[in-house]
Amino acid sequence: MSNLFASTAARPTMQEGFAALGWALTLSSVIFLASFEQGMLTAGAPVAHELFHDARHLLGFPCH
Ligand SMILES: [Zn+2]
């Protein structure tokens, strides 16, 4: 009798897990900066704020 819970798929390695976590953090940071950030995090770099603000308008995200 075969074990129904035995998976034949390869398990992700620790390195692949960290890579996936890094991508998730990077993408969620970009989404946050382009959609919700109002200048608190980018106050020291107004160019960055303007860049993400323009991206927000380009994507049609409600802004102001
Ligand atoms: Zn705006």
N, CA, C, O and the ligand as a Tripos MOL2 file, in Angstrom:
@<TRIPOS>MOLECULE
protein
  257   255    65     0     0
PROTEIN
NO_CHARGES

@<TRIPOS>ATOM
      1 N           0.8410   -1.1890    0.0000 N.3       1 MET1
      2 CA          0.0000    0.0000    0.0000 C.3       1 MET1
      3 C           0.8830    1.2470    0.0000 C.2       1 MET1
      4 O           1.8260    1.3610    0.7820 O.2       1 MET1
      5 N           0.5540    2.1740   -0.8940 N.am      2 SER2
      6 CA          1.3770    3.3690   -0.9830 C.3       2 SER2
      7 C           0.9410    4.4030    0.0450 C.2       2 SER2
      8 O          -0.2080    4.4350    0.4830 O.2       2 SER2
      9 N           1.8700    5.2190    0.4010 N.am      3 ASN3
     10 CA          1.5930    6.2990    1.3460 C.3       3 ASN3
     11 C           1.0000    7.4800    0.5770 C.2       3 ASN3
     12 O           1.6530    8.0410   -0.3030 O.2       3 ASN3
     13 N          -0.2230    7.8530    0.9050 N.am      4 LEU4
     14 CA         -0.8910    8.9460    0.1880 C.3       4 LEU4
     15 C          -0.2380   10.2990    0.4460 C.2       4 LEU4
     16 O          -0.3960   11.2260   -0.3480 O.2       4 LEU4
     17 N           0.4890   10.4160    1.5470 N.am      5 PHE5
     18 CA          1.0720   11.7070    1.8940 C.3       5 PHE5
     19 C           2.5180   11.8450    1.4350 C.2       5 PHE5
     20 O           3.1290   12.8960    1.6280 O.2       5 PHE5
     21 N           3.0630   10.8170    0.8430 N.am      6 ALA6
     22 CA          4.4370   10.8940    0.3480 C.3       6 ALA6
     23 C           4.4380   11.6590   -0.9650 C.2       6 ALA6
     24 O           3.7630   11.2750   -1.9200 O.2       6 ALA6
     25 N           5.1870   12.7220   -1.0030 N.am      7 SER7
     26 CA          5.2580   13.5430   -2.2060 C.3       7 SER7
     27 C           6.4820   13.1650   -3.0150 C.2       7 SER7
     28 O           7.5610   12.9360   -2.4690 O.2       7 SER7
     29 N           6.3010   13.1020   -4.3180 N.am      8 THR8
     30 CA          7.4420   12.8220   -5.1860 C.3       8 THR8
     31 C           8.0630   14.1220   -5.6870 C.2       8 THR8
     32 O           9.1260   14.1010   -6.3070 O.2       8 THR8
     33 N           7.4010   15.2640   -5.4210 N.am      9 ALA9
     34 CA          7.9370   16.5520   -5.8680 C.3       9 ALA9
     35 C           9.1560   16.9090   -5.0290 C.2       9 ALA9
     36 O           9.2170   16.6240   -3.8330 O.2       9 ALA9
     37 N          10.1210   17.5380   -5.6840 N.am     10 ALA10
     38 CA         11.3220   17.9560   -4.9770 C.3      10 ALA10
     39 C          10.9810   19.0860   -4.0140 C.2      10 ALA10
     40 O          10.2540   20.0160   -4.3640 O.2      10 ALA10
     41 N          11.5020   18.9970   -2.8210 N.am     11 ARG11
     42 CA         11.2760   20.0710   -1.8450 C.3      11 ARG11
     43 C          12.2100   21.2260   -2.1500 C.2      11 ARG11
     44 O          13.3560   21.0120   -2.5440 O.2      11 ARG11
     45 N          11.7260   22.4630   -1.9680 N.am     12 PRO12
     46 CA         12.6070   23.6120   -2.2080 C.3      12 PRO12
     47 C          13.7640   23.6070   -1.2090 C.2      12 PRO12
     48 O          13.6140   23.2090   -0.0540 O.2      12 PRO12
     49 N          14.8940   24.0530   -1.6820 N.am     13 THR13
     50 CA         16.0630   24.1290   -0.7990 C.3      13 THR13
     51 C          15.9630   25.3830    0.0580 C.2      13 THR13
     52 O          15.1330   26.2560   -0.1970 O.2      13 THR13
     53 N          16.8010   25.4630    1.0590 N.am     14 MET14
     54 CA         16.8440   26.6390    1.9320 C.3      14 MET14
     55 C          17.1880   27.8910    1.1130 C.2      14 MET14
     56 O          16.6240   28.9620    1.3360 O.2      14 MET14
     57 N          18.1130   27.7420    0.1700 N.am     15 GLN15
     58 CA         18.5110   28.8800   -0.6620 C.3      15 GLN15
     59 C          17.3360   29.3640   -1.5010 C.2      15 GLN15
     60 O          17.1440   30.5710   -1.6500 O.2      15 GLN15
     61 N          16.5480   28.4470   -2.0510 N.am     16 GLU16
     62 CA         15.3770   28.8430   -2.8420 C.3      16 GLU16
     63 C          14.3330   29.5180   -1.9600 C.2      16 GLU16
     64 O          13.6440   30.4410   -2.3940 O.2      16 GLU16
     65 N          14.2250   29.0520   -0.7240 N.am     17 GLY17
     66 CA         13.2920   29.6810    0.2080 C.3      17 GLY17
     67 C          13.6780   31.1140    0.5230 C.2      17 GLY17
     68 O          12.8280   32.0030    0.5550 O.2      17 GLY17
     69 N          14.9790   31.3340    0.7570 N.am     18 PHE18
     70 CA         15.4430   32.6930    1.0280 C.3      18 PHE18
     71 C          15.2900   33.5810   -0.1970 C.2      18 PHE18
     72 O          14.9730   34.7640   -0.0700 O.2      18 PHE18
     73 N          15.5120   33.0230   -1.3790 N.am     19 ALA19
     74 CA         15.3340   33.8030   -2.6100 C.3      19 ALA19
     75 C          13.8660   34.2000   -2.7740 C.2      19 ALA19
     76 O          13.5680   35.3370   -3.1400 O.2      19 ALA19
     77 N          12.9620   33.2800   -2.5080 N.am     20 ALA20
     78 CA         11.5330   33.5960   -2.6110 C.3      20 ALA20
     79 C          11.1450   34.6530   -1.5820 C.2      20 ALA20
     80 O          10.3610   35.5550   -1.8780 O.2      20 ALA20
     81 N          11.6930   34.5410   -0.3790 N.am     21 LEU21
     82 CA         11.4030   35.5380    0.6590 C.3      21 LEU21
     83 C          11.9450   36.9060    0.2480 C.2      21 LEU21
     84 O          11.2850   37.9250    0.4470 O.2      21 LEU21
     85 N          13.1470   36.9240   -0.3250 N.am     22 GLY22
     86 CA         13.7220   38.1940   -0.7880 C.3      22 GLY22
     87 C          12.8730   38.8400   -1.8650 C.2      22 GLY22
     88 O          12.6420   40.0490   -1.8340 O.2      22 GLY22
     89 N          12.4090   38.0480   -2.8160 N.am     23 TRP23
     90 CA         11.5480   38.5950   -3.8670 C.3      23 TRP23
     91 C          10.2320   39.0960   -3.2960 C.2      23 TRP23
     92 O           9.7360   40.1460   -3.7050 O.2      23 TRP23
     93 N           9.6650   38.3580   -2.3580 N.am     24 ALA24
     94 CA          8.3930   38.7840   -1.7600 C.3      24 ALA24
     95 C           8.5610   40.1160   -1.0350 C.2      24 ALA24
     96 O           7.7110   40.9990   -1.1530 O.2      24 ALA24
     97 N           9.6540   40.2640   -0.2850 N.am     25 LEU25
     98 CA          9.8890   41.5220    0.4270 C.3      25 LEU25
     99 C          10.1480   42.6670   -0.5440 C.2      25 LEU25
    100 O           9.6560   43.7770   -0.3390 O.2      25 LEU25
    101 N          10.9120   42.4080   -1.5980 N.am     26 THR26
    102 CA         11.2110   43.4440   -2.5870 C.3      26 THR26
    103 C           9.9430   43.8950   -3.3010 C.2      26 THR26
    104 O           9.6820   45.0920   -3.4140 O.2      26 THR26
    105 N           9.1620   42.9460   -3.7770 N.am     27 LEU27
    106 CA          7.9510   43.3010   -4.5220 C.3      27 LEU27
    107 C           6.9310   43.9940   -3.6330 C.2      27 LEU27
    108 O           6.2820   44.9470   -4.0640 O.2      27 LEU27
    109 N           6.7780   43.5260   -2.3900 N.am     28 SER28
    110 CA          5.8140   44.1880   -1.5060 C.3      28 SER28
    111 C           6.2920   45.5890   -1.1470 C.2      28 SER28
    112 O           5.4680   46.4840   -0.9600 O.2      28 SER28
    113 N           7.6090   45.8040   -1.0460 N.am     29 SER29
    114 CA          8.1270   47.1510   -0.7830 C.3      29 SER29
    115 C           7.8410   48.0800   -1.9520 C.2      29 SER29
    116 O           7.4420   49.2260   -1.7460 O.2      29 SER29
    117 N           8.0390   47.6030   -3.1720 N.am     30 VAL30
    118 CA          7.7800   48.4240   -4.3560 C.3      30 VAL30
    119 C           6.2900   48.7570   -4.4490 C.2      30 VAL30
    120 O           5.9160   49.8920   -4.7440 O.2      30 VAL30
    121 N           5.4450   47.7560   -4.1930 N.am     31 ILE31
    122 CA          3.9990   48.0020   -4.2400 C.3      31 ILE31
    123 C           3.6090   49.0170   -3.1760 C.2      31 ILE31
    124 O           2.7940   49.9030   -3.4330 O.2      31 ILE31
    125 N           4.1890   48.8960   -1.9730 N.am     32 PHE32
    126 CA          3.8870   49.8680   -0.9190 C.3      32 PHE32
    127 C           4.3430   51.2650   -1.3230 C.2      32 PHE32
    128 O           3.5890   52.2280   -1.1840 O.2      32 PHE32
    129 N           5.5740   51.3810   -1.8240 N.am     33 LEU33
    130 CA          6.1080   52.6940   -2.1870 C.3      33 LEU33
    131 C           5.2940   53.3330   -3.3080 C.2      33 LEU33
    132 O           5.0860   54.5470   -3.3060 O.2      33 LEU33
    133 N           4.8330   52.5310   -4.2620 N.am     34 ALA34
    134 CA          4.1140   53.0820   -5.4090 C.3      34 ALA34
    135 C           2.6380   53.3050   -5.1190 C.2      34 ALA34
    136 O           1.9440   53.9270   -5.9230 O.2      34 ALA34
    137 N           2.1460   52.8140   -3.9940 N.am     35 SER35
    138 CA          0.7090   52.9530   -3.7760 C.3      35 SER35
    139 C           0.3330   53.6900   -2.4980 C.2      35 SER35
    140 O          -0.6410   54.4430   -2.5020 O.2      35 SER35
    141 N           1.0520   53.5060   -1.4270 N.am     36 PHE36
    142 CA          0.6040   54.0590   -0.1470 C.3      36 PHE36
    143 C           1.5550   55.0600    0.4740 C.2      36 PHE36
    144 O           1.1440   55.8580    1.3160 O.2      36 PHE36
    145 N           2.8120   55.0350    0.0810 N.am     37 GLU37
    146 CA          3.8010   55.8870    0.7380 C.3      37 GLU37
    147 C           3.4990   57.3560    0.4210 C.2      37 GLU37
    148 O           3.3450   57.7310   -0.7420 O.2      37 GLU37
    149 N           3.4170   58.1730    1.4600 N.am     38 GLN38
    150 CA          3.0430   59.5780    1.2860 C.3      38 GLN38
    151 C           4.1850   60.5310    1.5910 C.2      38 GLN38
    152 O           3.9480   61.7150    1.8290 O.2      38 GLN38
    153 N           5.4190   60.0430    1.5900 N.am     39 GLY39
    154 CA          6.5540   60.9280    1.7920 C.3      39 GLY39
    155 C           7.2950   60.7130    3.0870 C.2      39 GLY39
    156 O           8.3620   61.2970    3.2780 O.2      39 GLY39
    157 N           6.7720   59.8950    3.9930 N.am     40 MET40
    158 CA          7.4300   59.6830    5.2710 C.3      40 MET40
    159 C           8.7580   58.9430    5.0870 C.2      40 MET40
    160 O           9.7630   59.3150    5.6930 O.2      40 MET40
    161 N           8.7680   57.8960    4.2530 N.am     41 LEU41
    162 CA          9.9770   57.0960    4.0690 C.3      41 LEU41
    163 C          10.9280   57.7210    3.0590 C.2      41 LEU41
    164 O          12.1330   57.4710    3.1020 O.2      41 LEU41
    165 N          10.3970   58.5290    2.1530 N.am     42 THR42
    166 CA         11.2290   59.0800    1.0870 C.3      42 THR42
    167 C          11.4430   60.5760    1.2630 C.2      42 THR42
    168 O          11.7680   61.2740    0.3030 O.2      42 THR42
    169 N          11.2620   61.0790    2.4950 N.am     43 ALA43
    170 CA         11.4040   62.5150    2.7310 C.3      43 ALA43
    171 C          12.8220   62.9870    2.4630 C.2      43 ALA43
    172 O          13.0210   64.1210    2.0290 O.2      43 ALA43
    173 N          13.8220   62.1270    2.7160 N.am     44 GLY44
    174 CA         15.2010   62.4990    2.4770 C.3      44 GLY44
    175 C          15.5870   62.4820    1.0160 C.2      44 GLY44
    176 O          16.6370   63.0010    0.6400 O.2      44 GLY44
    177 N          14.7490   61.8940    0.1990 N.am     45 ALA45
    178 CA         15.0240   61.8030   -1.2340 C.3      45 ALA45
    179 C          13.7550   62.1650   -1.9990 C.2      45 ALA45
    180 O          13.0120   61.2900   -2.4460 O.2      45 ALA45
    181 N          13.5190   63.4710   -2.1430 N.am     46 PRO46
    182 CA         12.2800   63.9000   -2.8200 C.3      46 PRO46
    183 C          12.1530   63.3430   -4.2320 C.2      46 PRO46
    184 O          11.0440   63.1540   -4.7320 O.2      46 PRO46
    185 N          13.2970   63.0770   -4.8810 N.am     47 VAL47
    186 CA         13.2400   62.5190   -6.2350 C.3      47 VAL47
    187 C          12.5740   61.1380   -6.1980 C.2      47 VAL47
    188 O          11.7800   60.8000   -7.0760 O.2      47 VAL47
    189 N          12.9080   60.3430   -5.1660 N.am     48 ALA48
    190 CA         12.3030   59.0180   -5.0400 C.3      48 ALA48
    191 C          10.8070   59.1470   -4.8100 C.2      48 ALA48
    192 O          10.0150   58.3980   -5.3820 O.2      48 ALA48
    193 N          10.4210   60.1160   -3.9580 N.am     49 HIS49
    194 CA          8.9960   60.3180   -3.7170 C.3      49 HIS49
    195 C           8.2760   60.6980   -5.0070 C.2      49 HIS49
    196 O           7.2060   60.1690   -5.3090 O.2      49 HIS49
    197 N           8.8630   61.6080   -5.7560 N.am     50 GLU50
    198 CA          8.2300   62.0320   -7.0140 C.3      50 GLU50
    199 C           8.1620   60.8870   -8.0130 C.2      50 GLU50
    200 O           7.1800   60.7550   -8.7440 O.2      50 GLU50
    201 N           9.2060   60.0520   -8.0480 N.am     51 LEU51
    202 CA          9.2060   58.9030   -8.9490 C.3      51 LEU51
    203 C           8.0450   57.9650   -8.6260 C.2      51 LEU51
    204 O           7.2990   57.5590   -9.5170 O.2      51 LEU51
    205 N           7.9000   57.6230   -7.3360 N.am     52 PHE52
    206 CA          6.8320   56.7110   -6.9690 C.3      52 PHE52
    207 C           5.4660   57.3850   -7.0990 C.2      52 PHE52
    208 O           4.4710   56.7260   -7.4010 O.2      52 PHE52
    209 N           5.4220   58.6950   -6.8720 N.am     53 HIS53
    210 CA          4.1630   59.4070   -7.0350 C.3      53 HIS53
    211 C           3.7200   59.3850   -8.4940 C.2      53 HIS53
    212 O           2.5450   59.1810   -8.8020 O.2      53 HIS53
    213 N           4.6920   59.6000   -9.3900 N.am     54 ASP54
    214 CA          4.3660   59.5340  -10.8130 C.3      54 ASP54
    215 C           3.9240   58.1330  -11.2120 C.2      54 ASP54
    216 O           3.0080   57.9680  -12.0160 O.2      54 ASP54
    217 N           4.5860   57.1190  -10.6410 N.am     55 ALA55
    218 CA          4.1900   55.7350  -10.9330 C.3      55 ALA55
    219 C           2.7700   55.4760  -10.4650 C.2      55 ALA55
    220 O           2.0110   54.7630  -11.1220 O.2      55 ALA55
    221 N           2.4140   56.0570   -9.3300 N.am     56 ARG56
    222 CA          1.0610   55.8990   -8.7990 C.3      56 ARG56
    223 C           0.0360   56.4610   -9.7850 C.2      56 ARG56
    224 O          -0.9870   55.8310  -10.0530 O.2      56 ARG56
    225 N           0.3190   57.6440  -10.3220 N.am     57 HIS57
    226 CA         -0.5980   58.2410  -11.2800 C.3      57 HIS57
    227 C          -0.6190   57.4420  -12.5830 C.2      57 HIS57
    228 O          -1.6690   57.2840  -13.2050 O.2      57 HIS57
    229 N           0.5550   56.9370  -12.9920 N.am     58 LEU58
    230 CA          0.6350   56.1540  -14.2100 C.3      58 LEU58
    231 C          -0.2040   54.8860  -14.0980 C.2      58 LEU58
    232 O          -0.8290   54.4650  -15.0710 O.2      58 LEU58
    233 N          -0.2200   54.2740  -12.9100 N.am     59 LEU59
    234 CA         -0.9580   53.0290  -12.7180 C.3      59 LEU59
    235 C          -2.4340   53.2740  -12.4280 C.2      59 LEU59
    236 O          -3.2110   52.3230  -12.3430 O.2      59 LEU59
    237 N          -2.8330   54.5370  -12.2750 N.am     60 GLY60
    238 CA         -4.2280   54.8520  -12.0160 C.3      60 GLY60
    239 C          -4.6480   54.5880  -10.5890 C.2      60 GLY60
    240 O          -5.8360   54.4470  -10.2980 O.2      60 GLY60
    241 N          -3.6580   54.5190   -9.6820 N.am     61 PHE61
    242 CA         -3.9730   54.2740   -8.2730 C.3      61 PHE61
    243 C          -4.5280   55.5650   -7.6810 C.2      61 PHE61
    244 O          -3.9440   56.6250   -7.9030 O.2      61 PHE61
    245 N          -5.6350   55.5170   -6.9350 N.am     62 PRO62
    246 CA         -6.1790   56.7370   -6.3420 C.3      62 PRO62
    247 C          -5.1670   57.3880   -5.4000 C.2      62 PRO62
    248 O          -4.5920   56.7410   -4.5250 O.2      62 PRO62
    249 N          -4.9750   58.6720   -5.6070 N.am     63 CYS63
    250 CA         -3.9130   59.3560   -4.8700 C.3      63 CYS63
    251 C          -4.4540   60.5590   -4.1070 C.2      63 CYS63
    252 O          -4.5420   60.5310   -2.8800 O.2      63 CYS63
    253 N          -4.8100   61.5980   -4.8190 N.am     64 HIS64
    254 CA         -5.3040   62.8110   -4.1680 C.3      64 HIS64
    255 C          -6.3280   63.4900   -5.0280 C.2      64 HIS64
    256 O          -6.8620   64.5320   -4.6480 O.2      64 HIS64
    257 ZN         -0.8550   62.2470   -6.7390 Zn       65 ZN65
@<TRIPOS>BOND
     1     1     2 1
     2     2     3 1
     3     3     4 2
     4     3     5 am
     5     5     6 1
     6     6     7 1
     7     7     8 2
     8     7     9 am
     9     9    10 1
    10    10    11 1
    11    11    12 2
    12    11    13 am
    13    13    14 1
    14    14    15 1
    15    15    16 2
    16    15    17 am
    17    17    18 1
    18    18    19 1
    19    19    20 2
    20    19    21 am
    21    21    22 1
    22    22    23 1
    23    23    24 2
    24    23    25 am
    25    25    26 1
    26    26    27 1
    27    27    28 2
    28    27    29 am
    29    29    30 1
    30    30    31 1
    31    31    32 2
    32    31    33 am
    33    33    34 1
    34    34    35 1
    35    35    36 2
    36    35    37 am
    37    37    38 1
    38    38    39 1
    39    39    40 2
    40    39    41 am
    41    41    42 1
    42    42    43 1
    43    43    44 2
    44    43    45 am
    45    45    46 1
    46    46    47 1
    47    47    48 2
    48    47    49 am
    49    49    50 1
    50    50    51 1
    51    51    52 2
    52    51    53 am
    53    53    54 1
    54    54    55 1
    55    55    56 2
    56    55    57 am
    57    57    58 1
    58    58    59 1
    59    59    60 2
    60    59    61 am
    61    61    62 1
    62    62    63 1
    63    63    64 2
    64    63    65 am
    65    65    66 1
    66    66    67 1
    67    67    68 2
    68    67    69 am
    69    69    70 1
    70    70    71 1
    71    71    72 2
    72    71    73 am
    73    73    74 1
    74    74    75 1
    75    75    76 2
    76    75    77 am
    77    77    78 1
    78    78    79 1
    79    79    80 2
    80    79    81 am
    81    81    82 1
    82    82    83 1
    83    83    84 2
    84    83    85 am
    85    85    86 1
    86    86    87 1
    87    87    88 2
    88    87    89 am
    89    89    90 1
    90    90    91 1
    91    91    92 2
    92    91    93 am
    93    93    94 1
    94    94    95 1
    95    95    96 2
    96    95    97 am
    97    97    98 1
    98    98    99 1
    99    99   100 2
   100    99   101 am
   101   101   102 1
   102   102   103 1
   103   103   104 2
   104   103   105 am
   105   105   106 1
   106   106   107 1
   107   107   108 2
   108   107   109 am
   109   109   110 1
   110   110   111 1
   111   111   112 2
   112   111   113 am
   113   113   114 1
   114   114   115 1
   115   115   116 2
   116   115   117 am
   117   117   118 1
   118   118   119 1
   119   119   120 2
   120   119   121 am
   121   121   122 1
   122   122   123 1
   123   123   124 2
   124   123   125 am
   125   125   126 1
   126   126   127 1
   127   127   128 2
   128   127   129 am
   129   129   130 1
   130   130   131 1
   131   131   132 2
   132   131   133 am
   133   133   134 1
   134   134   135 1
   135   135   136 2
   136   135   137 am
   137   137   138 1
   138   138   139 1
   139   139   140 2
   140   139   141 am
   141   141   142 1
   142   142   143 1
   143   143   144 2
   144   143   145 am
   145   145   146 1
   146   146   147 1
   147   147   148 2
   148   147   149 am
   149   149   150 1
   150   150   151 1
   151   151   152 2
   152   151   153 am
   153   153   154 1
   154   154   155 1
   155   155   156 2
   156   155   157 am
   157   157   158 1
   158   158   159 1
   159   159   160 2
   160   159   161 am
   161   161   162 1
   162   162   163 1
   163   163   164 2
   164   163   165 am
   165   165   166 1
   166   166   167 1
   167   167   168 2
   168   167   169 am
   169   169   170 1
   170   170   171 1
   171   171   172 2
   172   171   173 am
   173   173   174 1
   174   174   175 1
   175   175   176 2
   176   175   177 am
   177   177   178 1
   178   178   179 1
   179   179   180 2
   180   179   181 am
   181   181   182 1
   182   182   183 1
   183   183   184 2
   184   183   185 am
   185   185   186 1
   186   186   187 1
   187   187   188 2
   188   187   189 am
   189   189   190 1
   190   190   191 1
   191   191   192 2
   192   191   193 am
   193   193   194 1
   194   194   195 1
   195   195   196 2
   196   195   197 am
   197   197   198 1
   198   198   199 1
   199   199   200 2
   200   199   201 am
   201   201   202 1
   202   202   203 1
   203   203   204 2
   204   203   205 am
   205   205   206 1
   206   206   207 1
   207   207   208 2
   208   207   209 am
   209   209   210 1
   210   210   211 1
   211   211   212 2
   212   211   213 am
   213   213   214 1
   214   214   215 1
   215   215   216 2
   216   215   217 am
   217   217   218 1
   218   218   219 1
   219   219   220 2
   220   219   221 am
   221   221   222 1
   222   222   223 1
   223   223   224 2
   224   223   225 am
   225   225   226 1
   226   226   227 1
   227   227   228 2
   228   227   229 am
   229   229   230 1
   230   230   231 1
   231   231   232 2
   232   231   233 am
   233   233   234 1
   234   234   235 1
   235   235   236 2
   236   235   237 am
   237   237   238 1
   238   238   239 1
   239   239   240 2
   240   239   241 am
   241   241   242 1
   242   242   243 1
   243   243   244 2
   244   243   245 am
   245   245   246 1
   246   246   247 1
   247   247   248 2
   248   247   249 am
   249   249   250 1
   250   250   251 1
   251   251   252 2
   252   251   253 am
   253   253   254 1
   254   254   255 1
   255   255   256 2
@<TRIPOS>SUBSTRUCTURE
     1 MET1         2 RESIDUE 1 A MET
     2 SER2         6 RESIDUE 1 A SER
     3 ASN3        10 RESIDUE 1 A ASN
     4 LEU4        14 RESIDUE 1 A LEU
     5 PHE5        18 RESIDUE 1 A PHE
     6 ALA6        22 RESIDUE 1 A ALA
     7 SER7        26 RESIDUE 1 A SER
     8 THR8        30 RESIDUE 1 A THR
     9 ALA9        34 RESIDUE 1 A ALA
    10 ALA10       38 RESIDUE 1 A ALA
    11 ARG11       42 RESIDUE 1 A ARG
    12 PRO12       46 RESIDUE 1 A PRO
    13 THR13       50 RESIDUE 1 A THR
    14 MET14       54 RESIDUE 1 A MET
    15 GLN15       58 RESIDUE 1 A GLN
    16 GLU16       62 RESIDUE 1 A GLU
    17 GLY17       66 RESIDUE 1 A GLY
    18 PHE18       70 RESIDUE 1 A PHE
    19 ALA19       74 RESIDUE 1 A ALA
    20 ALA20       78 RESIDUE 1 A ALA
    21 LEU21       82 RESIDUE 1 A LEU
    22 GLY22       86 RESIDUE 1 A GLY
    23 TRP23       90 RESIDUE 1 A TRP
    24 ALA24       94 RESIDUE 1 A ALA
    25 LEU25       98 RESIDUE 1 A LEU
    26 THR26      102 RESIDUE 1 A THR
    27 LEU27      106 RESIDUE 1 A LEU
    28 SER28      110 RESIDUE 1 A SER
    29 SER29      114 RESIDUE 1 A SER
    30 VAL30      118 RESIDUE 1 A VAL
    31 ILE31      122 RESIDUE 1 A ILE
    32 PHE32      126 RESIDUE 1 A PHE
    33 LEU33      130 RESIDUE 1 A LEU
    34 ALA34      134 RESIDUE 1 A ALA
    35 SER35      138 RESIDUE 1 A SER
    36 PHE36      142 RESIDUE 1 A PHE
    37 GLU37      146 RESIDUE 1 A GLU
    38 GLN38      150 RESIDUE 1 A GLN
    39 GLY39      154 RESIDUE 1 A GLY
    40 MET40      158 RESIDUE 1 A MET
    41 LEU41      162 RESIDUE 1 A LEU
    42 THR42      166 RESIDUE 1 A THR
    43 ALA43      170 RESIDUE 1 A ALA
    44 GLY44      174 RESIDUE 1 A GLY
    45 ALA45      178 RESIDUE 1 A ALA
    46 PRO46      182 RESIDUE 1 A PRO
    47 VAL47      186 RESIDUE 1 A VAL
    48 ALA48      190 RESIDUE 1 A ALA
    49 HIS49      194 RESIDUE 1 A HIS
    50 GLU50      198 RESIDUE 1 A GLU
    51 LEU51      202 RESIDUE 1 A LEU
    52 PHE52      206 RESIDUE 1 A PHE
    53 HIS53      210 RESIDUE 1 A HIS
    54 ASP54      214 RESIDUE 1 A ASP
    55 ALA55      218 RESIDUE 1 A ALA
    56 ARG56      222 RESIDUE 1 A ARG
    57 HIS57      226 RESIDUE 1 A HIS
    58 LEU58      230 RESIDUE 1 A LEU
    59 LEU59      234 RESIDUE 1 A LEU
    60 GLY60      238 RESIDUE 1 A GLY
    61 PHE61      242 RESIDUE 1 A PHE
    62 PRO62      246 RESIDUE 1 A PRO
    63 CYS63      250 RESIDUE 1 A CYS
    64 HIS64      254 RESIDUE 1 A HIS
    65 ZN65       257 GROUP 0 **** ****
